[in-house]
Amino acid sequence: MQELDIEQRFHLMQKEIEATVSLLKEAKLDLTATVDSLKIEIEALKSYIERHHPDFAESYPKLKKEAIQAIDPEWLAAIEEPKH
């Protein structure tokens, strides 16, 4: 009887893992689609700015470097996560 119980538990755990993997794959696809959409939006904005400010392409690397130094992504994540 105990062996049958263990087999049933194992089968349930296997089903739970399969369901979790399926959810994770869906979440990854959603996140990838969102990131791709953001990349398109950013490129469209950069293109628009370049058309209206011809010197933008030249100054963009400096602006990007300043933004990277000013914004620490780990610091932003720490603010968003509640501390216990």
Secondary structure as GFF3:
##gff-version 3
##sequence-region A 1 84
A	DSSP	alpha_helix	2	52	.	.	.	ID=ss1
A	DSSP	alpha_helix	56	70	.	.	.	ID=ss2
A	DSSP	alpha_helix	73	80	.	.	.	ID=ss3
###
